[in-house]
Amino acid sequence: MKTRRVDEACIIHERLYKLDPTNLTALFNLALTYAQKKQLPEFKEAACLYLEKNPNDAPACKIFSQCFLDMTDFDNAADTCLSWKKIKGSE
């Protein structure tokens, strides 16, 4: 049941983002659904695109870093964490 709901959420967020590529909430949520589905390439693409469009979102950097860790992608987790620390340091 849970897998089906995550799949449905992924489809909804994909559609929302395709309809409006400026909808950063849809892109953020799409990245998180990919992470929940353990789809690393798709998560990486969505997370990187989100951070390109919204580079000063420190909480997103922290969340995405944790997602990379959960999927054992340590290099990207470290890079994302460093980005988060740079943002936090500039506040």
ZIPE-V180265 format. One record per backbone hydrogen bond with DSSP energy under -0.5 kcal/mol. NH is the residue of the N-H (numbers start at 1). CO is the residue of the C=O. If there is no record, write none. Layout:
nh: (NH/NH)
co: (CO/CO)
This chain:
nh: (5/6/7/8/9/10/11/12/13/14/15/16/17/18/19/20/23/24/27/28/29/30/31/32/33/34/35/36/37/38/39/40/43/44/45/46/47/48/49/50/51/52/53/54/57/58/61/62/63/64/65/66/67/68/69/70/71/72/73/74/77/78/79/80/81/82/83/84/85/86/87/88/89/90/90/91/91)
co: (1/2/3/4/5/6/7/8/9/10/11/12/13/14/15/16/20/22/23/24/25/26/27/28/29/30/31/32/33/35/34/38/39/40/41/42/43/44/45/46/47/48/49/50/54/56/57/58/59/60/61/62/63/64/65/66/67/69/68/72/73/74/75/76/77/78/79/80/81/82/83/84/85/86/87/87/88)
